[in-house]
Amino acid sequence: MPVRVVDTATPSSQTSSGQDANAVQPSPPSCSLLTAGRCFAGTQNVSSLQKDEAWKVNVRIHGCDIEQGYLCGTMEALNVPLADTPVVTFWEGEIVDAKNYTFFTGKWEASAEDDVRHWSKFPSFTPLLSQIEADGGKSVDLSNYPYIFMRWKEQYFVNVGVDCGLTIAGFYYVCFSCSDGSISGFYYDPNSSPFQKLELKCTNEKQSGFTFSSYELQ
């Protein structure tokens, strides 16, 4: 949720799951660290040419369905300069599994070149690149891969209005480590500073050890 640079049109509502009806791919590994109730804390770098800046960020997973390639949650930015209160957004995610979703986004103003450029920022993506370039990743078996790749798209502000000075027009390319629950991400929005990095660490054993402020999701 970077600072709004210009007002952008509503992202395309086109559904582009990248699903190949003739291919049956196993789902990514079930991971005990990627389940409803898990919380993560870290930072998002929102630096621009004018200044260096990073926000403290908390994320909570509210739902996760590996088989359907879906998850959702909330993101809370704590020290946003233009806001008087922490800014909370609700997001929905696509899990890349070559069954429900591929590495190619096909919406949200992201081209195939944008996809490869952002995924390539993750070292864990490098061993997969040749297959992605060969067939779009439809034959990639991620069922035993130690990382889970996702896209997170913020849907709406939970506790502030759309005039808060921030934008949720873009989305995050996300890489999740199954071994330690760490999350790396890069925000994509043609109208925001490129490659804003999200870095999160798992902070709890599900419901214990970390709490959010209370917000009602509608």
N, C-alpha and C positions, 0 to 999 in steps of 0.2 A: 504494500500500500504506500507507494512513494508519493511525494508532493506532486500535486497536479500541475502540469506544465501548461497544457492547453486542454480545453474540453474536447473529449473524443466522442464519436458516435457509439451507440450501444453495440457491443461486440455481436458478431453474427450468431444467430441462434441455430445455425446449420448443425445438424448432427453428423459427426464424422468419426465414427468409432474405429475405422480402419479394420473392421472385422472381415475376414475371409470366410465365407460360408462353407467352403469346401475344405478348410483346414481345421483340424482339431488340435489345439495346443494345450498342454498342461498349464495350470495356473502357477504364478510365482509361489515360492515357498511360504507356508504359513509361518508367521513370525510372532512370537509372544510379545515382542516389543512394539508391534504395530497392531494394537487392538484398542477398542473403545475404552476410554478412561485414561489412557496414557497421556502424560504431559511432557512437554519439552520446553526448554528455555535457551535463549541465546541472543543473537543480534542480527539485524539486517543493515548492511552497509548501503546507505543512500547518498553516497558522495557524488558530487558533481564537479564540473570544472572550476566552480567558484569556491567550493569548500568541501572539507572532509566531514562526514557525519555518519553516525551509526545509531540506530534505535535498539533499545532492549525489546525483545519479542518473546512472548509466551504462546505456545500452541497446545491445544487439547484436541485429541481425537474423540469425536462423539459417536462415530459409527464406521465400521469397516467390514466390507464383504469382498474377500479376495476372489471368490468364484465369479462374481459379477464385475470385478474390476472397479469397485466403487468404495470411496471413503469420504467422510466429511468431518468438519471440525470448526473450531474458532481460533482466530489469531488476535492477539492483544499486543499492540504497540504502546510502550510505556512512557517514553520521553519524546513525544512528537512536539516539535517547537510551536506549531500553529494551533495546538489543541490544549484545552484546559483540563482535560481528563484523558486517561488511557483510551485509545481508539480500538474498538473491537469489531472485527468482521467475521461473517460466517462464510466458509468456503466449502466447495465440493471438489473432489479429486477423482482423476482417472488413473488407474493402475495399468501400466504398460505390460501386457502379457501376450501379445500377438494373437489373442483370441477376442477380447473385448476392445482393446485399444493397441495401436502400434506406436512406434516412436514418432510418427508423423501426425501433427496436430490437425491440420486441415481446416482450421477456423481461427478465430481470435486474431486475425491479421498476421498469422505466423506462416511463412512459406517453408517449403522443405529445406531450403538453405538455412533459414533461421533455426529450424529444428536441429539440424546437424551441428550448426555452429554452437548452439547452447548445450546440447548433450555432450559434445566433445570437450566441454569444460570439466567434465567429470572423468578422472583417470579410470574409473571402473567401467566406463563406456567404451574405451579404446579397443578392448578385445572383441567387441561386437560390431565395430564400425564396418568391416568388410562385408559382413552379412547384411547389414542394413543397406549398404550401398548396392548390393547385388539384387536383393528382392524386397526391399522396404522393411525387412525385419520379420516377414511373415513366417520364416522358417526358424527363427531364433527360439531356442528352448531355454526359458528362464526359470524353469521349475526348481533347479538346484543352484541357481546363481545366488551368491551371497549378498547381492544388492537388489533393491526394488526401486524401479524408476516410475515416477508419477508426474502428473500435472495437477497443480492446485489452482482453482479459479475462485477468487472471492466473488460472492454473489450479492452481498449487501452489507451495509453498516448496521451494527446491532445497537449501538448506544449513542450515535451521533448522526447528524443529518448529512446529506450529500454535499452541503455547502461547507464542509469542515476543512476544505483546502487540500484534501487528499484525493487520489484517484484509485479506483479498483478496476480500471479498464483492461489491465493486462492480466498475466497469469505467471505462475512459477513452474519452472522445470525443476524437479526434485529428485534427489538420489538418497535412498534410505539404506543404511548399513544394518543388516540383520544380526551382525555380531555384537554391536554395542548400542544400537538404537540412535546413532548420530544421523543428523540430517543436513545435507547441503542442498542449496537451491539457488537458482538465478532467475530474477524477475525479468519478464519480457513485456515491453510496451513500447511501440514505435515512438511514442511521445514522451518517454521518460529516459533518464540516464541509463545507458546499456549495462548489462551484466551486474546489476545490484545483487550482492551475494547474501544469502540467508544461511546462517550457521546455527544449528540447534543441537542440544544434548538432551537425552532422556533424563528426567529429573525424579522419577518416582516409580514405585511398584504399583501401577494402576492408581487406585484412589488415595493412596497414602503419601504423605510427605510433601505435597504441593497443592495449593488451592488457587483458583481464580476468584476474582470478584464475582458476585452474582449478577447475571444478566439473563433476561428472558428472551429466548429465541422464538420468533414468530414466523 
